[in-house]
């Protein structure tokens, strides 16, 4: 599948099929996500979010407590750390905090720059509802 944001190839998540048989695709370049199938949509495309609202804080036993890392896609931090049992927390990763990982911030800024301005507005990514 081709990314509707940047035109790069997307990667399909190896998810266990659910009752709704949803596929999840993520762009390796701009990290846009597309959901195909599911109960409510044929195609669901989450809108652009700025850096300070886009990433959750990563949590895992092996991560140092004094550094805040952003949980990216593919079960890694944005700076590339992968720990067993890593997951996103219920809290935003706040890049303006003093303990925010500098490498995560650099990656988040680079990813944000890959989203064209025309794809950042409301309604730029169209979701297609299933017709009954």
C-alpha positions in Angstrom: 0.0 0.0 0.0 1.2 3.5 -0.8 1.0 6.2 1.9 -1.5 8.9 1.1 0.6 11.5 2.9 4.0 11.1 1.4 3.7 8.5 -1.3 6.2 6.0 0.3 5.6 2.3 0.9 3.6 1.3 3.9 4.2 -1.7 6.2 1.4 -4.0 7.3 1.3 -4.8 11.0 1.3 -8.5 11.8 -1.8 -8.3 13.9 -4.0 -11.2 15.0 -7.3 -11.0 13.0 -10.2 -9.8 15.0 -13.9 -10.2 14.5 -13.8 -7.1 12.4 -10.8 -8.3 10.4 -9.0 -4.9 10.5 -5.6 -4.4 8.9 -3.2 -1.7 10.2 -0.7 -0.1 7.9 2.1 2.3 8.9 4.3 4.4 6.7 8.0 3.8 7.4 8.9 7.4 6.4 6.2 9.8 7.8 4.6 7.4 10.3 1.1 8.0 9.0 -1.3 5.1 9.9 -4.2 3.7 7.9 -6.7 1.2 9.2 -8.5 -1.0 6.6 -11.6 -2.9 7.5 -13.0 -2.9 11.0 -16.5 -2.4 12.3 -17.0 1.3 11.3 -14.8 2.1 8.4 -13.6 0.6 5.2 -10.6 3.0 5.5 -9.7 5.1 8.5 -6.9 7.6 8.3 -6.0 9.5 11.5 -5.3 13.2 11.0 -2.0 15.0 11.5 -1.0 15.8 15.0 1.9 18.1 16.0 4.9 16.7 17.8 3.8 17.6 21.3 0.4 15.8 20.8 1.5 12.9 18.6 3.6 10.5 20.7 3.0 8.7 24.0 5.7 8.2 26.6 7.4 4.8 26.3 7.4 2.5 29.4 9.4 -0.6 29.9 11.4 -2.1 32.8 14.7 -1.7 30.9 14.3 2.1 30.1 16.1 4.5 32.4 13.7 6.4 34.7 15.5 9.7 34.4 15.0 10.0 30.6 11.6 10.3 28.8 11.4 8.5 25.5 8.7 8.7 22.9 7.0 5.5 21.9 7.0 5.1 18.2 5.5 2.5 15.9 7.0 -1.0 15.6 7.4 -1.3 19.4 10.4 0.9 19.6 11.2 4.3 20.9 11.7 7.0 18.3 15.4 6.8 19.0 15.4 3.1 18.3 15.4 1.4 21.7 13.5 -1.8 21.9 12.8 -3.5 25.2 10.8 -6.6 26.0 7.3 -5.5 27.1 7.6 -1.9 26.0 4.4 -0.1 25.5 3.0 3.4 25.3 1.9 4.9 28.6 -1.4 6.7 29.1 0.5 10.0 29.1 1.9 12.2 26.3 5.6 12.4 25.7 6.4 16.0 26.2 9.4 17.1 24.1 9.8 20.4 25.9 10.6 18.8 29.2 14.3 18.8 30.4 14.4 15.0 30.6 13.1 14.4 27.1 15.4 12.2 25.0 17.2 14.4 22.5 17.4 11.7 19.9 13.7 11.1 20.2 13.1 14.8 19.7 15.3 14.8 16.6 13.4 11.9 15.2 10.0 13.4 16.0 11.0 16.7 14.4 12.3 14.9 11.3 9.1 12.8 11.0 6.9 15.9 11.5 8.8 17.6 8.6 7.9 14.8 6.3 4.2 15.7 6.4 3.5 18.2 3.6 1.6 21.3 4.8 -1.4 20.4 2.6 -1.8 17.1 4.6 -1.9 18.9 8.0 -5.2 20.6 7.7 -8.5 19.3 9.0 -10.0 16.9 6.5 -6.7 16.4 4.6 -6.8 12.7 5.2 -10.1 11.2 4.2 -11.7 8.3 5.9 -14.2 6.2 3.9 -17.2 4.9 5.8 -18.8 1.6 5.0 -22.1 1.9 3.1 -24.9 -0.1 4.5 
